[in-house]
């Protein structure tokens, strides 16, 4: 397994841990990584903001409000974070 893959898997685990506190009924094993996360998990904008704050707390990545629209799917979020954590 490559370092990038390990980092990717670690990021997903962190994301799922934070989302699990917001959407405890979510089944992350069946989550399509390309779909709209908010719609699929039925989380509102306030919960999504709490998720982004959780990412900042856990990873130390500041996500400016201008970038919120770029973070639609799981893959979008992982790719965004991978660049900022590199």
C-alpha positions in Angstrom: 0.0 0.0 0.0 1.4 3.4 -0.9 1.8 6.3 1.5 -0.8 8.2 -0.5 -3.3 5.3 -0.1 -2.6 5.1 3.6 -3.2 8.8 4.0 -6.3 8.6 1.9 -7.7 5.8 4.1 -6.8 7.7 7.2 -8.6 10.7 5.9 -11.7 8.7 5.2 -11.6 7.2 8.6 -11.4 10.7 10.2 -14.2 12.0 7.9 -16.4 9.0 8.8 -15.8 9.5 12.5 -16.8 13.1 12.4 -19.8 12.4 10.1 -20.8 9.6 12.4 -21.4 12.1 15.2 -23.6 14.2 12.9 -25.4 11.4 11.0 -25.2 8.3 13.3 -27.6 6.3 11.1 -25.3 6.6 8.0 -23.9 3.5 6.5 -20.5 4.5 5.3 -19.7 1.1 3.9 -22.3 1.6 1.1 -21.7 5.3 0.6 -20.9 6.2 -3.0 -17.8 8.4 -2.8 -19.0 10.5 -5.8 -22.5 11.5 -4.7 -23.5 14.7 -2.9 -22.7 14.0 0.8 -25.2 16.4 2.2 -28.1 15.1 0.2 -27.2 11.4 0.7 -26.8 11.7 4.4 -29.7 14.2 4.7 -27.6 16.8 6.7 -28.4 20.5 6.6 -26.0 23.3 6.1 -25.6 23.8 9.9 -24.6 20.2 10.3 -22.3 20.5 7.3 -20.6 23.5 8.9 -20.1 21.5 12.1 -18.5 18.8 10.0 -16.1 21.3 8.5 -15.3 22.6 11.9 -14.7 19.0 13.1 -12.2 18.6 10.2 -10.4 21.7 11.2 -10.2 20.5 14.8 -9.0 17.0 13.9 -6.7 17.9 11.0 -5.8 21.5 11.5 -7.0 22.4 8.0 -8.6 25.8 7.7 -11.4 25.6 5.1 -12.4 29.1 3.9 -16.1 29.7 3.3 -15.3 30.3 -0.4 -14.3 26.7 -0.7 -17.4 25.1 0.8 -19.0 24.7 -2.6 -16.0 22.6 -3.7 -16.7 20.0 -1.0 -19.7 18.1 -2.4 -18.7 14.4 -2.4 -16.5 12.3 -0.3 -13.9 12.2 -3.1 -14.0 16.0 -3.3 -13.4 16.3 0.4 -10.6 13.8 0.4 -8.9 15.3 -2.6 -9.2 18.8 -1.1 -7.7 17.7 2.2 -4.9 15.6 0.6 -3.6 18.8 -1.2 -3.7 20.8 2.0 -2.0 18.2 4.1 0.8 17.4 1.7 
